[in-house]
């Protein structure tokens, strides 16, 4: 089969298209014929070697944390899945991923795929959808009637966060660039702030109950935004290189967000997609062989929107 791998850490040019053996599932695993995977920003950090301490890899490594595809073979002890099932999942960080024709995945990490969108496009849901869900409801405890500021809402996580927060009955303030502001309003944001022409902390004139930061901003900018959080509120920060600020005197909690795989939560997101309550946005689809170019565009800051990567013959 074909797989994109890197044999050493480095820039995007360390990625190469290799011929490798089709893997066999072990106990508790299934083999999935890949319909689609995605590029996530963490993929670039892993490839560059920035995550070696928390995520030690055996090289060569196949990237691709999201998978959508069809169950092709079952390992010993697998129940609840059958050959032919269409599934989605968020794969473990330290094993070979889904940038390949086939991938082996823990059965417990998979959920049935949505039936109302193309199977390949469903790969755009797991990691970023779970990040949004866990940020809002596990860490922030978002409730109806609360006010939430989603800073950096123009990305994939932000798009889901806006939709989920609005569906929960929150008042949603979203920041984005000019290219994303219209879409954020369409996805349900009550207020949209163009961060390229406004100082966000000054523009938010009323306190918010929750700040969800998804943007690579400076620590002093995050501190300023945290100052807009009401007493007893929550700051959830997804930029792992700086801690979420807290304020014990005001009872403001700071939470550093690390997403985890959760098939039950993912199944809930899939159900929302199939009910038409959650839109999966895909900016473009590229062939597996073009994944190195996607990494290069991301490193150059020219990648916009969610990219789905499909086996070359499926383009």
Backbone torsions as a table, in degrees:
resi	resn	phi	psi	omega
1	UNK	NA	167.0	176.3
2	UNK	-95.4	142.6	176.3
3	UNK	-150.4	142.2	170.1
4	UNK	-86.2	128.3	179.8
5	UNK	-137.4	157.4	165.6
6	UNK	-120.6	133.4	-177.5
7	UNK	-94.5	-11.3	175.4
8	UNK	-152.4	160.3	177.9
9	UNK	-76.7	150.0	178.3
10	UNK	161.6	-160.3	179.3
11	UNK	-70.9	-179.1	-175.9
12	UNK	-59.9	-23.0	-176.7
13	UNK	-74.8	-2.9	173.3
14	UNK	-79.0	-12.5	178.7
15	UNK	-78.0	133.9	178.9
16	UNK	-142.3	153.5	179.0
17	UNK	-89.0	115.1	-175.7
18	UNK	-114.1	156.2	166.6
19	UNK	-93.6	122.7	-178.2
20	UNK	-134.4	164.7	178.1
21	UNK	-71.5	145.0	174.0
22	UNK	-68.9	127.3	-176.0
23	UNK	-75.4	153.4	175.0
24	UNK	-104.4	138.0	179.2
25	UNK	-73.7	139.9	173.5
26	UNK	-92.1	-170.0	179.8
27	UNK	-60.3	132.1	178.9
28	UNK	78.0	5.8	-178.3
29	UNK	-115.5	161.8	170.5
30	UNK	-129.2	154.7	171.3
31	UNK	-99.1	133.8	-177.6
32	UNK	-116.0	127.7	169.2
33	UNK	-78.8	115.8	-168.6
34	UNK	-73.9	127.1	169.8
35	UNK	-96.3	-31.5	179.9
36	UNK	-166.1	149.5	166.8
37	UNK	-132.3	-170.1	-177.9
38	UNK	-141.6	171.1	166.1
39	UNK	-102.4	130.1	171.5
40	UNK	-120.1	151.3	-177.8
41	UNK	-57.4	-32.7	179.3
42	UNK	-64.7	-26.3	177.1
43	UNK	-60.1	-41.5	178.4
44	UNK	-65.3	-39.7	179.1
45	UNK	-66.6	-38.4	178.2
46	UNK	-65.9	-48.1	-179.2
47	UNK	-59.8	-38.2	-178.5
48	UNK	-73.6	-12.6	179.3
49	UNK	92.9	9.7	-177.3
50	UNK	-76.4	-13.7	-173.5
51	UNK	-114.7	23.0	-173.2
52	UNK	-64.6	-34.6	-178.4
53	UNK	-70.0	-52.4	179.7
54	UNK	-76.8	-21.8	-175.4
55	UNK	-132.5	71.8	179.7
56	UNK	-68.7	131.9	-176.5
57	UNK	-115.3	153.8	166.7
58	UNK	-96.3	120.5	-178.9
59	UNK	-92.6	147.8	1.1
60	UNK	-71.4	156.7	-175.3
61	UNK	-128.8	140.6	175.2
62	UNK	-98.1	117.7	178.2
63	UNK	-77.2	179.0	176.5
64	UNK	112.5	90.1	-175.0
65	UNK	-84.2	-24.4	177.5
66	UNK	-96.3	145.4	173.5
67	UNK	-141.3	140.6	165.8
68	UNK	-132.9	134.3	-178.3
69	UNK	178.4	-163.3	-174.6
70	UNK	-117.6	130.6	177.5
71	UNK	-61.4	126.1	-173.6
72	UNK	-110.4	-29.2	-179.8
73	UNK	-158.6	151.2	-178.1
74	UNK	-113.6	137.5	171.0
75	UNK	-84.4	173.0	-179.8
76	UNK	-61.1	140.5	172.8
77	UNK	81.8	2.9	-178.7
78	UNK	-81.3	127.8	174.8
79	UNK	-127.5	157.6	176.2
80	UNK	87.5	-8.0	175.9
81	UNK	-129.5	149.7	179.1
82	UNK	-130.4	154.9	172.8
83	UNK	-58.2	132.8	-177.7
84	UNK	100.5	-14.9	177.4
85	UNK	-65.8	139.2	173.7
86	UNK	-93.8	126.3	-169.2
87	UNK	-134.4	162.4	170.9
88	UNK	-132.4	156.7	178.2
89	UNK	-169.2	162.4	174.7
90	UNK	-109.2	112.9	-171.8
91	UNK	-84.4	157.6	177.0
92	UNK	-61.1	148.7	-176.5
93	UNK	-67.0	-33.3	-165.8
94	UNK	-101.7	9.5	175.7
95	UNK	-115.6	169.2	179.5
96	UNK	-61.0	137.6	-176.0
97	UNK	-96.7	-159.0	-166.3
98	UNK	-102.2	14.6	175.5
99	UNK	-82.2	63.3	-172.4
100	UNK	-162.4	172.3	177.5
101	UNK	-73.5	-31.2	179.0
102	UNK	-137.6	151.6	175.4
103	UNK	-143.6	146.6	173.0
104	UNK	-95.6	132.5	-175.4
105	UNK	-135.2	147.4	171.4
106	UNK	-62.1	128.8	-179.2
107	UNK	-57.9	-33.2	-176.6
108	UNK	-70.0	-12.8	-179.2
109	UNK	-91.7	-3.4	-171.3
110	UNK	-104.9	147.3	173.6
111	UNK	-128.5	158.6	175.5
112	UNK	-61.7	139.0	-176.9
113	UNK	-75.2	156.0	173.2
114	UNK	-59.7	149.5	179.4
115	UNK	-102.8	-6.2	-172.7
116	UNK	-103.3	0.4	177.2
117	UNK	-132.6	161.0	176.8
118	UNK	-57.3	143.2	-175.7
119	UNK	-59.1	-42.9	-179.6
120	UNK	-59.3	-39.8	-178.3
121	UNK	-65.5	-24.5	179.6
122	UNK	-63.0	-19.2	176.8
123	UNK	-63.8	-17.5	179.7
124	UNK	-79.4	2.7	-175.8
125	UNK	-98.9	-45.8	-162.9
126	UNK	-59.0	-65.7	-171.9
127	UNK	-64.0	-49.5	-175.3
128	UNK	-73.5	-35.6	177.3
129	UNK	-64.5	-43.2	178.0
130	UNK	-66.8	-35.9	176.8
131	UNK	-59.6	-47.0	179.7
132	UNK	-63.2	-46.0	-177.9
133	UNK	-61.6	-49.4	-177.4
134	UNK	-65.8	-36.9	177.6
135	UNK	-61.7	-46.6	-173.8
136	UNK	-74.1	-45.4	-166.3
137	UNK	-107.4	-31.9	175.8
138	UNK	-81.0	-45.5	-172.2
139	UNK	-93.4	-43.5	-178.4
140	UNK	-89.0	-21.5	-177.2
141	UNK	59.6	40.3	-174.5
142	UNK	-58.0	135.5	-179.1
143	UNK	-124.8	157.1	175.5
144	UNK	-57.3	139.2	178.8
145	UNK	89.7	-12.1	178.5
146	UNK	-79.9	161.9	177.2
147	UNK	-106.3	132.2	-179.7
148	UNK	-129.3	136.9	172.7
149	UNK	-106.4	118.3	176.0
150	UNK	-102.6	103.4	-177.6
151	UNK	-92.1	123.3	-172.9
152	UNK	86.0	36.9	-174.3
153	UNK	-75.8	-9.5	-177.0
154	UNK	-72.6	-13.1	177.7
155	UNK	-83.2	-178.5	-175.0
156	UNK	-65.2	-44.0	178.1
157	UNK	-61.9	-44.0	-179.1
158	UNK	-61.4	-38.3	178.6
159	UNK	-60.7	-42.1	176.6
160	UNK	-70.4	-39.2	-179.2
161	UNK	-61.4	-41.9	178.4
162	UNK	-61.5	-47.1	-178.5
163	UNK	-63.4	-44.9	-176.8
164	UNK	-69.7	-39.2	179.2
165	UNK	-66.0	-41.6	178.0
166	UNK	-64.0	-42.1	178.8
167	UNK	-63.7	-27.5	178.9
168	UNK	-79.8	-4.7	177.8
169	UNK	92.0	15.9	178.9
170	UNK	-85.7	159.3	170.3
171	UNK	-90.1	117.6	-168.9
172	UNK	-107.1	122.1	171.9
173	UNK	-108.4	124.1	-175.8
174	UNK	-123.3	140.3	174.3
175	UNK	-108.5	145.9	178.8
176	UNK	-163.2	177.9	175.6
177	UNK	-90.3	170.0	179.9
178	UNK	-54.1	-32.6	-177.3
179	UNK	-72.9	-18.5	-176.7
180	UNK	-110.5	-10.9	-173.0
181	UNK	-61.5	-43.2	-178.7
182	UNK	-63.7	-41.7	-179.8
183	UNK	-67.4	-36.5	178.4
184	UNK	-62.7	-39.5	176.2
185	UNK	-64.5	-40.4	179.8
186	UNK	-65.9	-28.8	-179.3
187	UNK	-84.9	-1.3	171.7
188	UNK	118.0	0.5	179.2
189	UNK	-62.6	132.7	179.1
190	UNK	-77.4	-32.9	176.1
191	UNK	-135.6	137.8	178.1
192	UNK	-124.5	128.7	-179.0
193	UNK	-114.8	125.0	174.3
194	UNK	-79.4	106.8	-174.9
195	UNK	-73.5	-12.1	179.1
196	UNK	-79.6	-17.0	-178.6
197	UNK	-126.3	5.1	-179.4
198	UNK	-137.4	146.8	168.0
199	UNK	-83.0	113.5	-170.4
200	UNK	-61.9	-45.8	-177.4
201	UNK	-60.1	-35.1	179.1
202	UNK	-78.0	-28.6	-176.7
203	UNK	-76.0	-31.6	178.2
204	UNK	-80.7	100.7	-171.9
205	UNK	-89.9	-20.7	178.1
206	UNK	-110.8	145.8	-179.1
207	UNK	-60.9	152.0	175.4
208	UNK	-114.1	154.5	178.0
209	UNK	-83.3	-30.1	-176.6
210	UNK	-135.3	133.7	167.5
211	UNK	-113.7	121.1	173.1
212	UNK	-110.9	110.3	-179.2
213	UNK	-99.8	121.2	179.1
214	UNK	-118.7	5.1	-172.0
215	UNK	-104.0	147.1	178.2
216	UNK	-81.3	70.9	-176.2
217	UNK	-99.1	170.2	178.6
218	UNK	-75.9	152.4	-179.5
219	UNK	-54.7	-38.1	-179.5
220	UNK	-68.3	-30.1	175.6
221	UNK	-68.7	-40.5	177.9
222	UNK	-65.2	-39.0	176.8
223	UNK	-61.1	-41.4	179.5
224	UNK	-63.8	-42.0	178.2
225	UNK	-66.3	-39.7	178.6
226	UNK	-62.0	-26.5	176.7
227	UNK	-67.2	-15.9	177.4
228	UNK	-87.9	-3.1	179.9
229	UNK	-82.2	132.3	-178.4
230	UNK	-67.6	158.6	174.6
231	UNK	-53.2	133.7	-179.4
232	UNK	83.3	4.3	-177.2
233	UNK	-86.1	-170.9	-173.1
234	UNK	-134.9	138.4	169.6
235	UNK	-112.6	118.5	175.4
236	UNK	-110.7	123.8	-174.1
237	UNK	-120.4	126.8	-179.0
238	UNK	-100.5	-0.8	178.3
239	UNK	-92.4	101.7	-163.5
240	UNK	-74.3	-11.0	-178.2
241	UNK	-80.9	-5.0	174.3
242	UNK	-140.3	139.5	-176.3
243	UNK	-72.9	152.4	175.3
244	UNK	-70.1	128.3	179.5
245	UNK	-71.8	144.8	175.3
246	UNK	-128.2	166.1	-179.8
247	UNK	-142.4	93.2	-176.1
248	UNK	-60.8	-34.8	-178.0
249	UNK	-63.4	-32.4	-179.7
250	UNK	-101.5	0.2	-179.9
251	UNK	72.1	26.0	179.1
252	UNK	-91.7	120.5	179.7
253	UNK	-87.1	140.9	172.0
254	UNK	-110.5	127.6	-177.1
255	UNK	-124.3	125.7	172.9
256	UNK	-90.8	123.7	-170.4
257	UNK	-92.3	124.4	172.3
258	UNK	-128.1	111.0	-174.6
259	UNK	-71.9	149.8	175.9
260	UNK	-130.9	156.7	175.8
261	UNK	-72.7	136.9	179.0
262	UNK	-152.0	102.2	-174.7
263	UNK	-65.5	-32.4	179.4
264	UNK	-67.5	-45.4	176.3
265	UNK	-63.0	-40.4	179.3
266	UNK	-62.9	-39.7	177.2
267	UNK	-61.7	-36.2	177.0
268	UNK	-65.5	-38.9	177.0
269	UNK	-66.7	-41.4	177.1
270	UNK	-58.1	-43.2	179.8
271	UNK	-61.4	-37.9	177.5
272	UNK	-64.9	-39.8	177.1
273	UNK	-61.0	-46.4	-177.0
274	UNK	-69.6	-23.0	175.7
275	UNK	-86.7	-1.9	-179.5
276	UNK	79.5	17.4	-177.5
277	UNK	-96.1	-9.7	-177.3
278	UNK	-141.4	121.9	-177.6
279	UNK	-94.6	130.1	174.8
280	UNK	-94.8	111.3	-178.1
281	UNK	-94.2	126.8	176.4
282	UNK	-123.4	121.1	-178.2
283	UNK	-79.5	-39.2	-179.8
284	UNK	-160.9	161.6	176.2
285	UNK	-122.9	132.2	-178.8
286	UNK	-128.4	158.2	177.1
287	UNK	-74.6	154.4	179.2
288	UNK	-52.8	-41.2	-178.3
289	UNK	-64.4	-18.3	-178.9
290	UNK	-93.6	4.0	-178.8
291	UNK	-61.1	-38.9	176.7
292	UNK	-56.4	-37.6	178.9
293	UNK	-66.2	-33.8	176.8
294	UNK	-65.0	-44.8	176.9
295	UNK	-58.8	-41.8	-179.4
296	UNK	-65.5	-41.0	178.0
297	UNK	-64.4	-39.4	178.1
298	UNK	-63.9	-42.2	179.7
299	UNK	-64.6	-30.6	179.8
300	UNK	-85.0	-5.3	179.9
301	UNK	77.5	20.7	-177.5
302	UNK	-109.7	8.3	179.9
303	UNK	-91.7	123.7	-178.7
304	UNK	-123.1	128.4	176.3
305	UNK	84.8	173.9	-175.7
306	UNK	-83.8	129.4	-179.7
307	UNK	-106.4	126.4	174.1
308	UNK	-100.3	133.3	-178.3
309	UNK	-109.8	126.2	-174.9
310	UNK	-122.3	153.8	174.2
311	UNK	-51.8	142.7	-170.8
312	UNK	-53.3	-41.1	-175.9
313	UNK	-73.6	-8.9	-178.8
314	UNK	-93.5	-6.8	-176.4
315	UNK	-67.1	NA	NA
